[in-house]
Amino acid sequence: MRMRTHAMAGVAAAAMLTLSACGGGDAPTIGTGPGTSGNGGLPTSATSTAPSSPASPTASSPTSSSPTSSSPTSEPRTFAAGDCLESSRDPKKVDCSQPHKLEVTAVVPNSEHTGDLVKRASLRNYTCQGEAPKYTGGPAFGTILISDQVGTSADPKSGEQFVCLVAKTTADDSGYESVQGSLKGIVTKEGLAKYAFCTTDKASGDPGKIIPCTQPHVSESFGGFQNTPFGPYPGEDKMKKTALDKCRQMGKDFLGSTRGDIVISQNSSGPNPWAKGTQLTACFVQTDGTKVTKTMKGIGNKPLSSLK
């Protein structure tokens, strides 16, 4: 999933929070639903395996587009995994064969922290970010599939459950894309490459714009993960080391080699988004500045020029 949801999006993810990442300041605002623009929840800086990389990143995660009101209905609203919705603000069900923007990944029974709205919102955010990858078959972060959630005012049982959602963002991160058919298992079926995103510049610095990986790019997302357990921020140094260690091994497998002209970087949630339940890390491979138009997956020892 991208960093964003009422949370990323994303990459991305992918959607209403402005996040600050590990050791950094505020990250850019990421796009939410239709008509909203942003930069996909990418950080303004990140750490990488390259010695010259900045000490830490900013990462953004999706903020949930929790509704502030629900439309009147004659019967109590209910939700189930697999339901397709057009909007989280007025989550009316639609047939999944018809265009829709959101899909229920899970309805998780939970009544913790009902007397503390801040803690409960944080736990809801964290819980739903963990459910999205289970549903799509993809990583928790670093894709254009992002977590969202039905907010309390649209769910009559919000005190006893979390209704978790997933959405697909547009390739330029300008909003949620209408899809037809279910997103369940979609990454398992179609592969991660179709749902990864790329950036015009180095993810370990100013990543520039989010673009499709068929366009000239320097950095490519190849996944990410949710940091566990849910709880207090572990500190920048520990977060940075843990995240980069995981991304480095994943990146070596992704590339098929260790190279000097491609490095592995990470950007992770900092203390502010972490406190809101966004405990995510996105992993990237980035070139030395050379722009490529194909995926770096499996490049091995081939020259970068082979990807132009």
Secondary structure in CASP SS format (residue, H / E / C, confidence):
PFRMAT SS
TARGET T0000
AUTHOR 0000-0000-0000
METHOD secondary structure of the structure
MODEL  1
M C 1.00
R C 1.00
M C 1.00
R E 1.00
T C 1.00
H E 1.00
A C 1.00
M C 1.00
A E 1.00
G E 1.00
V C 1.00
A C 1.00
A E 1.00
A C 1.00
A C 1.00
M C 1.00
L C 1.00
T E 1.00
L E 1.00
S E 1.00
A E 1.00
C C 1.00
G C 1.00
G C 1.00
G C 1.00
D E 1.00
A E 1.00
P E 1.00
T E 1.00
I C 1.00
G C 1.00
T C 1.00
G C 1.00
P C 1.00
G C 1.00
T C 1.00
S C 1.00
G C 1.00
N C 1.00
G C 1.00
G C 1.00
L C 1.00
P C 1.00
T C 1.00
S C 1.00
A C 1.00
T E 1.00
S E 1.00
T C 1.00
A C 1.00
P C 1.00
S C 1.00
S C 1.00
P C 1.00
A C 1.00
S C 1.00
P C 1.00
T C 1.00
A C 1.00
S C 1.00
S C 1.00
P C 1.00
T E 1.00
S C 1.00
S C 1.00
S C 1.00
P C 1.00
T C 1.00
S C 1.00
S C 1.00
S C 1.00
P C 1.00
T C 1.00
S C 1.00
E C 1.00
P C 1.00
R C 1.00
T C 1.00
F C 1.00
A C 1.00
A C 1.00
G C 1.00
D C 1.00
C E 1.00
L E 1.00
E C 1.00
S C 1.00
S C 1.00
R C 1.00
D C 1.00
P C 1.00
K C 1.00
K E 1.00
V E 1.00
D C 1.00
C C 1.00
S C 1.00
Q C 1.00
P C 1.00
H E 1.00
K C 1.00
L E 1.00
E E 1.00
V E 1.00
T E 1.00
A E 1.00
V E 1.00
V E 1.00
P E 1.00
N C 1.00
S C 1.00
E C 1.00
H C 1.00
T C 1.00
G C 1.00
D C 1.00
L H 1.00
V H 1.00
K H 1.00
R H 1.00
A H 1.00
S H 1.00
L H 1.00
R H 1.00
N H 1.00
Y H 1.00
T H 1.00
C H 1.00
Q H 1.00
G H 1.00
E H 1.00
A H 1.00
P H 1.00
K H 1.00
Y H 1.00
T H 1.00
G C 1.00
G C 1.00
P C 1.00
A C 1.00
F C 1.00
G C 1.00
T C 1.00
I C 1.00
L E 1.00
I E 1.00
S E 1.00
D E 1.00
Q E 1.00
V C 1.00
G C 1.00
T H 1.00
S H 1.00
A H 1.00
D C 1.00
P C 1.00
K C 1.00
S C 1.00
G C 1.00
E C 1.00
Q E 1.00
F E 1.00
V E 1.00
C E 1.00
L E 1.00
V E 1.00
A E 1.00
K E 1.00
T E 1.00
T C 1.00
A C 1.00
D C 1.00
D C 1.00
S C 1.00
G C 1.00
Y E 1.00
E C 1.00
S C 1.00
V E 1.00
Q C 1.00
G C 1.00
S C 1.00
L C 1.00
K C 1.00
G C 1.00
I H 1.00
V H 1.00
T H 1.00
K H 1.00
E H 1.00
G C 1.00
L H 1.00
A H 1.00
K H 1.00
Y H 1.00
A C 1.00
F C 1.00
C E 1.00
T E 1.00
T C 1.00
D C 1.00
K C 1.00
A C 1.00
S C 1.00
G C 1.00
D C 1.00
P C 1.00
G C 1.00
K C 1.00
I E 1.00
I E 1.00
P C 1.00
C C 1.00
T C 1.00
Q C 1.00
P C 1.00
H E 1.00
V C 1.00
S E 1.00
E E 1.00
S E 1.00
F E 1.00
G E 1.00
G E 1.00
F E 1.00
Q E 1.00
N C 1.00
T C 1.00
P C 1.00
F C 1.00
G C 1.00
P C 1.00
Y C 1.00
P C 1.00
G C 1.00
E H 1.00
D H 1.00
K H 1.00
M H 1.00
K H 1.00
K H 1.00
T H 1.00
A H 1.00
L H 1.00
D H 1.00
K H 1.00
C H 1.00
R H 1.00
Q H 1.00
M H 1.00
G H 1.00
K H 1.00
D H 1.00
F H 1.00
L H 1.00
G C 1.00
S C 1.00
T C 1.00
R C 1.00
G C 1.00
D C 1.00
I E 1.00
V E 1.00
I E 1.00
S E 1.00
Q E 1.00
N E 1.00
S E 1.00
S E 1.00
G C 1.00
P H 1.00
N H 1.00
P H 1.00
W H 1.00
A H 1.00
K C 1.00
G C 1.00
T C 1.00
Q C 1.00
L E 1.00
T E 1.00
A E 1.00
C E 1.00
F E 1.00
V E 1.00
Q E 1.00
T E 1.00
D C 1.00
G C 1.00
T C 1.00
K C 1.00
V E 1.00
T C 1.00
K C 1.00
T C 1.00
M C 1.00
K C 1.00
G C 1.00
I C 1.00
G C 1.00
N C 1.00
K C 1.00
P C 1.00
L H 1.00
S H 1.00
S H 1.00
L H 1.00
K C 1.00
END
